Amino acid sequence: MIKNVCVFASSCNFLDEIYYKEASELGRLLAEAGYNMVYGGSSLGLMWECAKKVKENGRKIIGIMPEKLKEMAENSKDCDEFYVTKGMRERKAKMDEMSDAVIALPGGFGTLEELSEMIVQKQLGYNKKAIILLNTNGFYNHLIEFFNEILEQKFAYKRARELYYVASSSKEAVEYLKVYKESSVEITKEELYTR
C-alpha cells in the first residue's frame, strides 16, 4: 500500500509559471488522496510548491537533505520530519527507504540522476515501486525519445518500457498511484543475453 510518495523536482525559483502551477496541483492531489510526501527538504522551487500544498492539505512532508546543501540552501522549517545525510548517495538511499512510490517533476541534473537510479533499482529487482515521470509542458519529451532509442538499439531489454509511467498531468499521475499494483519487471538472465 502506498503511503509516502517521493517527489523529485527542481529547487529553482526562476522557471516558467506553468511548472509551479502543476507542482502545486500535484501537492494538493497527493494530500487529498491521503499520501505524505518525501522530498529534498528545500523551501525553494518546484519541490517546495508541491510540498507546501501537501502540508496545507493536512498531510506530512518529510525532508531529506545532504550536509553540503543544508549549508547552502534554505531548508524548510515546515517539515514534519527532517533528515540530514552525509552526501547525495546517502540522501537518495534515505529517500528510497522512506517512500513507496516516486514521481519526477521537471528538474535538472539532480532530478535526472535520482530518476535514473530508481529505474535501475527497479530493473534489477531491488524495488517494485511506481515510478512516474510527470511530463509537464512536454518537459520530458526528449528524454522519453532517448529512452525509446535505448530500447530500440537493445541497450535495455524490451520490457524495460514497463519500469516507468509517463503522466501528462498531476491528476493522471495520482490516478495511476491509486490503482498501481507492485509489479516485477526485473531483467532475467535470458533477457540479459538475448535482447
C-alpha positions in Angstrom: 0.0 0.0 0.0 1.3 3.4 -0.9 1.6 5.8 2.0 4.7 8.0 1.3 5.4 9.4 -2.2 8.8 10.6 -3.0 8.8 13.7 -5.3 12.0 14.6 -7.2 11.9 18.1 -8.6 13.8 21.3 -9.3 14.7 23.7 -6.5 14.9 26.6 -8.9 12.8 29.7 -8.4 13.2 31.1 -12.0 11.2 28.7 -14.1 8.1 29.3 -16.2 4.9 29.7 -14.1 3.4 26.6 -15.7 5.8 24.3 -13.8 5.0 25.8 -10.3 1.3 25.6 -11.0 1.5 21.9 -11.9 3.7 21.2 -8.9 1.2 22.9 -6.6 -1.6 20.9 -8.1 0.3 17.7 -7.6 0.8 18.5 -3.9 -2.9 19.2 -3.4 -3.9 16.0 -5.2 -1.4 13.9 -3.3 -2.7 15.2 0.0 -6.3 14.7 -1.0 -5.6 11.1 -1.9 -4.1 10.6 1.6 -0.4 10.5 0.6 2.5 12.0 2.6 5.5 13.4 0.6 9.2 12.6 0.8 11.3 15.2 -0.9 14.6 17.1 -0.9 13.8 19.3 2.1 14.2 22.7 0.4 11.9 25.7 0.7 12.7 26.6 -3.0 11.4 25.8 -6.4 9.0 23.1 -7.6 9.8 20.9 -4.7 8.5 23.5 -2.2 5.5 24.4 -4.4 4.5 20.7 -4.2 5.4 20.2 -0.5 3.7 23.2 0.9 0.4 22.1 -0.8 0.7 18.7 0.7 1.2 20.3 4.1 -1.6 22.9 3.7 -3.9 20.0 2.9 -3.2 18.1 6.0 -0.6 15.5 5.1 3.0 15.2 6.3 6.1 16.4 4.4 9.4 14.6 5.1 12.6 16.4 4.0 15.9 14.8 3.3 19.0 17.0 2.6 22.7 16.4 2.4 25.0 18.4 4.7 26.5 20.5 1.9 23.1 21.6 0.6 21.9 22.4 4.1 24.8 24.8 4.4 24.0 26.4 1.0 20.2 26.3 0.7 17.1 27.2 2.6 15.7 24.1 4.2 12.1 24.1 5.1 11.2 24.7 8.7 7.7 23.2 8.0 8.9 19.6 7.5 7.2 17.2 9.9 10.4 15.1 9.7 13.8 16.4 8.5 16.9 14.3 8.0 20.4 15.4 7.2 22.7 13.0 5.3 26.4 13.0 4.7 26.2 13.2 1.0 23.9 12.7 -2.1 24.2 8.9 -2.2 23.0 8.6 1.4 20.3 11.1 0.6 19.0 9.0 -2.3 19.1 5.9 -0.1 17.1 7.6 2.7 14.5 8.9 0.2 14.2 5.4 -1.3 13.9 3.8 2.2 11.2 6.2 3.3 9.0 6.1 0.2 6.6 3.7 -1.5 6.4 5.4 -4.9 8.3 8.0 -6.9 7.2 11.0 -9.1 9.7 13.0 -11.0 8.6 16.5 -11.7 10.7 18.6 -14.2 14.2 19.2 -12.8 17.9 19.4 -13.6 20.8 17.0 -13.4 20.0 16.0 -9.8 16.4 15.0 -10.7 17.7 13.1 -13.7 20.2 11.2 -11.5 17.6 10.4 -8.9 15.1 9.2 -11.5 17.7 7.1 -13.3 18.8 5.4 -10.1 15.3 4.4 -9.2 14.7 3.0 -12.7 17.9 0.9 -12.5 16.9 -0.3 -8.9 13.6 -1.5 -10.3 15.2 -3.1 -13.3 17.4 -5.2 -11.0 14.5 -6.1 -8.7 15.6 -4.0 -5.7 12.2 -2.3 -5.7 8.8 -2.7 -7.3 7.7 0.9 -6.8 5.6 3.0 -9.1 7.9 5.4 -10.9 6.2 8.3 -12.7 7.6 11.0 -15.0 5.2 14.0 -14.8 5.7 15.4 -18.3 4.5 19.0 -17.6 4.6 21.1 -20.7 6.3 18.3 -22.6 9.5 18.7 -20.5 10.4 15.1 -20.7 9.7 14.5 -24.4 13.3 14.4 -25.5 14.2 12.1 -22.5 11.4 9.7 -23.4 12.6 9.7 -27.0 16.1 8.8 -25.7 14.7 6.1 -23.5 13.0 4.6 -26.6 16.3 4.8 -28.5 18.0 2.9 -25.7 15.3 0.2 -26.0 15.3 0.1 -29.8 19.0 -0.3 -30.0 18.9 -3.1 -27.4 20.8 -1.3 -24.7 18.0 -2.4 -22.4 15.5 -5.3 -22.6 12.1 -4.8 -24.2 10.0 -5.0 -21.1 12.0 -2.1 -19.6 9.2 0.2 -21.0 7.2 -1.1 -18.1 9.6 0.2 -15.5 8.2 3.8 -15.5 4.9 5.5 -16.4 4.6 8.9 -18.2 1.8 11.1 -17.0 0.8 14.3 -18.7 -0.9 15.8 -15.7 -0.9 15.6 -11.9 -4.4 14.1 -12.0 -3.2 11.3 -14.2 -0.2 10.7 -12.0 -2.2 10.4 -8.8 -4.9 8.2 -10.5 -2.1 5.9 -11.6 -0.8 5.7 -8.0 -4.3 4.8 -6.7 -4.5 1.7 -9.0 -0.9 0.7 -9.0 -0.1 -2.9 -8.2 3.5 -3.7 -7.4 5.0 -5.4 -10.4 8.2 -7.2 -11.1 9.8 -6.2 -14.4 13.3 -7.0 -13.4 15.7 -8.3 -16.0 16.0 -12.1 -16.3 19.2 -14.0 -17.2 17.6 -14.9 -20.5 16.8 -11.3 -21.4 20.3 -10.2 -20.4 21.8 -12.4 -23.1 19.0 -12.5 -25.7 17.8 -8.9 -26.2 
